Amino acid sequence: MALVLTDDQTMIRESADGFFASEAPVGELRRLRDAADATGFDRALWHKMAEMGFAGVLVPEAHGGSGFGYVAAGLLQEAVGRNLSLSPLLSTAILGATALLRGGSPEQQAQYLPQIASGKRLFALAADEAVRHTPDHVATRAEASGNGFKLNGTKTFVLDGNVADTLIVAARTGDDGNDGITLFLVDAKAGGVAVERRSMVDSRNAATITLTDVQVDGADVLGSVGGGWAILDRVLDAGRACLAAEMLGVAGESFTRTVDYLKQREQFGAKIGSFQALQHRAAHLFCEVELARSATLRALTALDADEDRVPLFASLAKAKTGEVAQLATNEAVQMHGGIGMTDDFDIGFFMKRARAAQETFGDIAFHGDRLATLMGY
């Protein structure tokens, strides 16, 4: 398989790069952080993204989207990473849309997908419950009640959970391991839903959500009762591959900014970029970024082709880009010297985002173990 972009995908990348660089640069992240903005992103920007077709990147044209697919979604996320742009693109346009496309009934898709594409409804995936990412650890219960279920439990690290209109909640309807997990569409303002915002180190939204006797009916089940794991697993892999693309953007921009700084900073009467030791480190980092790019594009193309090996490629991409983003931001801060640790320079924001993204939906250790299991070790 040739890991190159088509002409249409190249146009999408150029459009995304220009849009996020002008509309949501790093300075906008700093502004929202300093203002302690309660929303955590610019809603006007989100509506512009919808007008550009970004919010509906995975939504079929029949439901008002652009239907560009996962490679295009990854290109958007890479541009987001380069600019550290704040938006609900990952939580809504990727996780929410994937869940509906994989498990939504025709009625659910007709109701919600156009609202995602138009930017009118925000989604959040409420899956994790443990301190670290353990998606099959589901203690939240869904007990039969009337013509539906009552949900009880607590979800942690819910991306954009504080602004979501609809939650996709993983709950246990049976005790047969993963076969007992069901996904539900829950109104975030329903009785019994308590949302507590958590501001992360990278200034992005997350929330702890507590469900107390939350009533849902049969029409709120996403997929089939007890059949939620297969949907959830693919939704998470879509998120992992697109997060890998975002971390690729973080790593690439960190590398570019560092090389630019090496060309400007003088020490001992010479540009520090002329020092051979720093040149070797920069060359090594360039090669690592390109390796991560190949792994990420392979995962995204696997998602578009709905391949059986999506889990393997998604874990490989997430693990590799997590490693490279950590290396790139460490090297960036170090080669910037003492000023790299100050808030006056933007490079520290890239390090914070790399750390948070690496932990989201499984860190390097999680995906290394998952890869070993998938390969039969």
ChimeraX attribute file (.defattr): number of C-alpha atoms within 10 A of each C-alpha:
attribute: neighborCount
match mode: 1-to-1
recipient: residues
	/A:1	5
	/A:2	6
	/A:3	12
	/A:4	11
	/A:5	13
	/A:6	9
	/A:7	9
	/A:8	11
	/A:9	17
	/A:10	14
	/A:11	13
	/A:12	19
	/A:13	22
	/A:14	14
	/A:15	15
	/A:16	22
	/A:17	18
	/A:18	13
	/A:19	18
	/A:20	22
	/A:21	16
	/A:22	10
	/A:23	14
	/A:24	20
	/A:25	17
	/A:26	21
	/A:27	13
	/A:28	17
	/A:29	22
	/A:30	16
	/A:31	11
	/A:32	18
	/A:33	17
	/A:34	10
	/A:35	10
	/A:36	12
	/A:37	12
	/A:38	13
	/A:39	15
	/A:40	22
	/A:41	23
	/A:42	17
	/A:43	13
	/A:44	9
	/A:45	15
	/A:46	20
	/A:47	17
	/A:48	16
	/A:49	22
	/A:50	22
	/A:51	14
	/A:52	16
	/A:53	20
	/A:54	27
	/A:55	29
	/A:56	32
	/A:57	27
	/A:58	28
	/A:59	27
	/A:60	18
	/A:61	14
	/A:62	11
	/A:63	19
	/A:64	17
	/A:65	22
	/A:66	19
	/A:67	19
	/A:68	20
	/A:69	20
	/A:70	24
	/A:71	27
	/A:72	26
	/A:73	28
	/A:74	30
	/A:75	26
	/A:76	27
	/A:77	29
	/A:78	27
	/A:79	27
	/A:80	27
	/A:81	28
	/A:82	24
	/A:83	25
	/A:84	29
	/A:85	23
	/A:86	23
	/A:87	21
	/A:88	26
	/A:89	27
	/A:90	25
	/A:91	20
	/A:92	26
	/A:93	25
	/A:94	28
	/A:95	27
	/A:96	25
	/A:97	26
	/A:98	24
	/A:99	25
	/A:100	23
	/A:101	19
	/A:102	16
	/A:103	21
	/A:104	22
	/A:105	17
	/A:106	10
	/A:107	9
	/A:108	17
	/A:109	19
	/A:110	15
	/A:111	12
	/A:112	20
	/A:113	27
	/A:114	20
	/A:115	18
	/A:116	27
	/A:117	30
	/A:118	22
	/A:119	24
	/A:120	14
	/A:121	17
	/A:122	21
	/A:123	30
	/A:124	28
	/A:125	27
	/A:126	25
	/A:127	27
	/A:128	23
	/A:129	23
	/A:130	16
	/A:131	8
	/A:132	15
	/A:133	18
	/A:134	14
	/A:135	18
	/A:136	17
	/A:137	16
	/A:138	21
	/A:139	17
	/A:140	21
	/A:141	21
	/A:142	25
	/A:143	17
	/A:144	14
	/A:145	13
	/A:146	11
	/A:147	10
	/A:148	16
	/A:149	21
	/A:150	18
	/A:151	28
	/A:152	20
	/A:153	18
	/A:154	22
	/A:155	24
	/A:156	21
	/A:157	25
	/A:158	24
	/A:159	24
	/A:160	29
	/A:161	28
	/A:162	22
	/A:163	22
	/A:164	21
	/A:165	16
	/A:166	22
	/A:167	24
	/A:168	25
	/A:169	24
	/A:170	29
	/A:171	26
	/A:172	27
	/A:173	22
	/A:174	16
	/A:175	10
	/A:176	10
	/A:177	13
	/A:178	18
	/A:179	16
	/A:180	17
	/A:181	28
	/A:182	26
	/A:183	30
	/A:184	26
	/A:185	22
	/A:186	23
	/A:187	18
	/A:188	21
	/A:189	13
	/A:190	13
	/A:191	12
	/A:192	16
	/A:193	19
	/A:194	16
	/A:195	20
	/A:196	13
	/A:197	19
	/A:198	19
	/A:199	15
	/A:200	14
	/A:201	12
	/A:202	19
	/A:203	22
	/A:204	23
	/A:205	24
	/A:206	22
	/A:207	23
	/A:208	20
	/A:209	23
	/A:210	19
	/A:211	21
	/A:212	15
	/A:213	18
	/A:214	18
	/A:215	24
	/A:216	22
	/A:217	16
	/A:218	13
	/A:219	14
	/A:220	19
	/A:221	25
	/A:222	24
	/A:223	21
	/A:224	16
	/A:225	17
	/A:226	21
	/A:227	19
	/A:228	26
	/A:229	20
	/A:230	16
	/A:231	21
	/A:232	26
	/A:233	15
	/A:234	20
	/A:235	22
	/A:236	22
	/A:237	24
	/A:238	27
	/A:239	23
	/A:240	30
	/A:241	34
	/A:242	31
	/A:243	27
	/A:244	35
	/A:245	32
	/A:246	30
	/A:247	37
	/A:248	33
	/A:249	29
	/A:250	32
	/A:251	32
	/A:252	24
	/A:253	23
	/A:254	28
	/A:255	23
	/A:256	15
	/A:257	14
	/A:258	23
	/A:259	18
	/A:260	12
	/A:261	17
	/A:262	20
	/A:263	13
	/A:264	13
	/A:265	13
	/A:266	13
	/A:267	10
	/A:268	6
	/A:269	7
	/A:270	12
	/A:271	14
	/A:272	19
	/A:273	21
	/A:274	12
	/A:275	12
	/A:276	10
	/A:277	10
	/A:278	16
	/A:279	15
	/A:280	11
	/A:281	12
	/A:282	22
	/A:283	11
	/A:284	11
	/A:285	20
	/A:286	17
	/A:287	12
	/A:288	19
	/A:289	23
	/A:290	15
	/A:291	15
	/A:292	26
	/A:293	21
	/A:294	13
	/A:295	23
	/A:296	32
	/A:297	26
	/A:298	23
	/A:299	32
	/A:300	29
	/A:301	21
	/A:302	21
	/A:303	23
	/A:304	17
	/A:305	12
	/A:306	11
	/A:307	12
	/A:308	10
	/A:309	12
	/A:310	22
	/A:311	24
	/A:312	19
	/A:313	25
	/A:314	31
	/A:315	29
	/A:316	25
	/A:317	30
	/A:318	36
	/A:319	24
	/A:320	26
	/A:321	35
	/A:322	27
	/A:323	21
	/A:324	26
	/A:325	32
	/A:326	22
	/A:327	19
	/A:328	29
	/A:329	27
	/A:330	18
	/A:331	20
	/A:332	26
	/A:333	22
	/A:334	14
	/A:335	20
	/A:336	18
	/A:337	11
	/A:338	9
	/A:339	15
	/A:340	18
	/A:341	16
	/A:342	12
	/A:343	11
	/A:344	9
	/A:345	12
	/A:346	18
	/A:347	24
	/A:348	21
	/A:349	22
	/A:350	28
	/A:351	24
	/A:352	17
	/A:353	23
	/A:354	29
	/A:355	19
	/A:356	16
	/A:357	22
	/A:358	24
	/A:359	16
	/A:360	16
	/A:361	22
	/A:362	22
	/A:363	20
	/A:364	18
	/A:365	11
	/A:366	17
	/A:367	21
	/A:368	17
	/A:369	13
	/A:370	18
	/A:371	19
	/A:372	11
	/A:373	11
	/A:374	13
	/A:375	9
	/A:376	7
	/A:377	8
